[in-house]
Amino acid sequence: MPAPSPHPHTRRRAWVEVDTGAIGRNLARVRDHVGPGVKIIPMVKCGGYGLGVEHVVAALAPGRPFGYGVASIDEGLELRDLGVREPVMVCCPVPPADLPRAIAAHLIPTISDLDALSALTRLAAETPPPAPPLPFQIEIDTGMGRAGFPLADSATISARTTSSTSAATPSGSPPTAPPPGPAQTPAAAPTATPSALPPTPPPPHWWPHIRRATTRNLHLFGIFTHLHSADEPDLTSARRQIARFDDFIRTAGGIDPGTLLHCANSAGTLRLSSQTANAVRPGIYLYGGSAGPGTEPPETAVHVRARVALVRDVPGGATVGYGATHRSKGPERWAAVGIGYGDGLPRTLGGRGWGLAGGRRVPVLGRISMDTTVVGVSGDTSPGDVVTFLGRDGETELTLEEVAELADTIGHEILTGLSRRLPRIRMES
Ligand SMILES: Cc1ncc(COP(=O)(O)O)c(C=O)c1O
């Protein structure tokens, strides 16, 4: 009798295993790191980073996150269809014409300019009383450059933040959240002296408009910024961005103490802290991606596996794949595995990636085709055997970082690039 398959749940040619237990434990690690006072908003955009939003929400929900972050209204609607009741923040700018859909689904849209504020104000005016004020977020641009209200005088702010000790530290200590009340003078900061800091800059020109609008039937639910380099070895620019954010929150004036304030992605969450933020927005770490140098690795949460379709013994001088880029140096055993770039296995792994077969590393030979990848095997590999291209096989592992680096990309792209052809199979370790 053949030995039972270690993967009895599927006879598919290729699939993705999503480990909900590992995702839940990665969320718990974030919780332990930031402490109970900081709200967690897991990013579940792009179908839960390509893993199936229904699976990642099922994994995260027992950890009771404050809410979820998505990139579009349609993604927010998908969460509502799944029965998610928590706040859902659309963390990309929402075009004014789409705002009614966001509001109808009780999503929290992000705005980055005064045109969107006007559109929102008009919508709020049309909402019949006694409807509660419409919630929205603003993004402020501290350096990412792709969205967000600009800070008024970046030269002044930059000078202030360079000389300020308010920059985040890599201590990993949880962000503290003093109530962001009325504007504080620089002298209120612990180490500030009038000679050390230039005078408080005036608030940016758009801020009074936001304040005026929110006195009527709009509710400023959150203010956030996004870090561009929190996963880099050098944290100087990320610290500067956080300092700009903190500076704005402290000096703008009129921010309600209940406002959600957030700047950190996974790397920012685990490597930095803000003096004003009261929430974090981790993504990739929850799904098994590193949060950058010096951080504890997350648990592996995703395994990409495929079955061997054919095994061939070839003599020396045989070639394989488009372009015939691999030529056997002597007799070799090749296994054709049913997965290719059409499944989202990056073509750039051709000739330099790895699979795991029977707990051992096996090299990807030649170019990856749309449906097939050939690996060099030895010994007793047979059709139907499973080869793992991401994740663990027994004691061996291909981490998201290793695969991404070999493919010359980032873990986010590896996961979100997994195509619809691969079924996502939920498992719990
Ligand atoms: C606005 C925003 N916040 C948070 C994240 C989460 O980032 P990461 O997956 O690196 O933790 C992203 C991801 O791209 C994002 O766009």
The ligand as an SDF file (V2000), in Angstrom:
LIG
                    3D

 16 16  0  0  0  0  0  0  0  0999 V2000
   -1.5430   52.8100    3.7840 C   0  0  0  0  0  0  0  0  0  0  0  0
   -0.9110   51.5200    4.1500 C   0  0  0  0  0  0  0  0  0  0  0  0
   -0.7980   51.1930    5.4360 N   0  0  0  0  0  0  0  0  0  0  0  0
   -0.2310   50.0330    5.8330 C   0  0  0  0  0  0  0  0  0  0  0  0
    0.2630   49.1250    4.9130 C   0  0  0  0  0  0  0  0  0  0  0  0
    0.8690   47.8460    5.4150 C   0  0  0  0  0  0  0  0  0  0  0  0
    2.2130   47.7220    5.0080 O   0  0  0  0  0  0  0  0  0  0  0  0
    3.0160   46.3760    5.2960 P   0  0  0  0  0  0  0  0  0  0  0  0
    2.3350   45.3050    4.5240 O   0  0  0  0  0  0  0  0  0  0  0  0
    4.3850   46.6410    4.7840 O   0  0  0  0  0  0  0  0  0  0  0  0
    2.9390   46.1480    6.7570 O   0  0  0  0  0  0  0  0  0  0  0  0
    0.1710   49.4250    3.5600 C   0  0  0  0  0  0  0  0  0  0  0  0
    0.7070   48.4830    2.5650 C   0  0  0  0  0  0  0  0  0  0  0  0
    1.1280   48.7290    1.4960 O   0  0  0  0  0  0  0  0  0  0  0  0
   -0.4220   50.6540    3.1590 C   0  0  0  0  0  0  0  0  0  0  0  0
   -0.5370   50.9970    1.8740 O   0  0  0  0  0  0  0  0  0  0  0  0
  1  2  1  0
  2  3  1  0
  2 15  2  0
  3  4  2  0
  4  5  1  0
  5  6  1  0
  5 12  2  0
  6  7  1  0
  7  8  1  0
  8  9  2  0
  8 10  1  0
  8 11  1  0
 12 13  1  0
 12 15  1  0
 13 14  2  0
 15 16  1  0
M  END
$$$$
